Amino acid sequence: MKRYIALQKIIETGSFSRAAEMLGYTQSALSQMITSLEHELSIKLVNRYRTGTKLTLEGKELYPHIERLVNQYASLQEKTKEIKELETGVIRMGTIASISTHWLPGILKEFQEHYPGVEFIIHQGDYTSILDWIKTGAIDFGFINPKAVKGIETIALKEGAMLAVLPKLHPLAKKKVVPLKLLAKEPFILLEEGHYNEPLEAFRSVGVTPNVKYTIHDDYAIMTMVEAGLGVSILAELILHRTNYQLELRPTSPPVYRTIALGYKDKNSLSIASKRFIEHLRKKAGSLP
């Protein structure tokens, strides 16, 4: 196959010397390869002139078949590489707690049924750390709010509500919808999300500043503290699934939403395994909570 590839490069460049330089051969070695191919086919393929190298009449008839053969070989090599990467690939992703808890287990299980040899390295952080990991190459991609990032590509997956989280018997729990202006007056427990924070943006949009008493990097710790009556909070509805905390959950006015997206530096630089996982995730997005 190397001889056919060499012939294609010679015809593309019109020169043995330029083709030899591009392919990393000596000109003598390249000449021997073409001579060997001509002997095998019993056909003179090329003529060499001072002005360059051209196909013979017989070579012109065979050349379209040779091009197809080389292209098919390249396709075969690419497919082989893809299979090998999916057999032994490593996917490095960054995620936030709600995604780790409620999305990833089912998605990972389904994906590994198809690609059992793929290894996952999962870093959990906030919007700032995930963005930094993407930019430095520590991870291939990460789950992130697209409003929280610059300088990377994003694919929006799903929008979800955020709810007011109140202790049992809290006065605001009597309301079906909690105004943000009233919530801002209560001792507030803030989830640390990095340089962008959806609840803070929501409070800012109505012209109030919350009475932040605690800032914590763990959703479940916040639920425990709210349950103990230390304050109120706003958390993603997704993280509030399947919990046993004694809490009151209410929508807010105006409502608070967050968009979850996948972020990566450059799609073309992603591994085959990462691209397949992202494809799988996008197909499943509609059925995710």
C-alpha positions, 0 to 999 in steps of 0.5 A: 500500500505504501507504493500506491500512496507514494504514486499518489503523492508523486502525481499530486506534487508532479515531482519525485523529489517533492514527494520523497521529502513529504513522505520522508523517503530518499528519492532513490527509495521512492524510485525503487518503490515505483519501479517495483509497483510497475514490475508487479503490474507489468505496466509503465505508470509514469514518465519523468520529464525535466518539467515534472512527472506525469502518468502514462496513458496506461497509468491514467486508466489505472489511476482512478482505481489507485486513488479509490484504493488509497482512500479506502485504505485511509478510511480503514486506518481511521476506523481501526484507530477509532476502534482501538481508541474506544477499546482503550480510551480515557475520558476525562470530564469535569462535573458538578454535584447534581450531575454526578449524582443524578445524570452520570450513573445511568449514562455511564452504565449505558455507555460502558455496555457498548464500550466496556474498555473506556476508562473515566476520570471524573473531577468534581468542581464548580464553574470556575475550576471546570473552566480552568481544567478545560483551558489547561487540558486537565479534562476533555470537557465539562458540565457548565453553565454557558453564561459562566464561561468565555473562550471555549465552545459549549453545547446546551443540554437542558434547562432546569429550575432552581428552588427556594430551600426552607426549614420546616415551619418557616413563615415563607413556607406558607407561600406557594411562590417565594418572592426573591425580595423576601428571601433576601432578608433571611439568613442565606446559605450560598452554594459556592459555584465559582465566579458565576452564581445563578442565585446571586444573579437572580437577586441582582436582577430584582435589585436586592442583596441577599443576607449571606451568612454562610458560603459552602461548596457542598449542596448536601451540607447546605440542606443539612444546615437549612434543616437545622434552621440556620438559614435558607438557600436556593438550590437546583431542583435536580440536586433536591431529587431523592433526598430525605431532608426535612425541608420545604421547597418552593419556586421563586418569583421571579423564577430562577433557572440554570442551563447545563451545557457541555464545554470543551476547548475545541471539538476537533481535538477531542478523542474519539471516545469523548466524541462518542460519549458526548453524542450519547449524552446529547441523545439522552438529554431529553429523558434526563431529569 
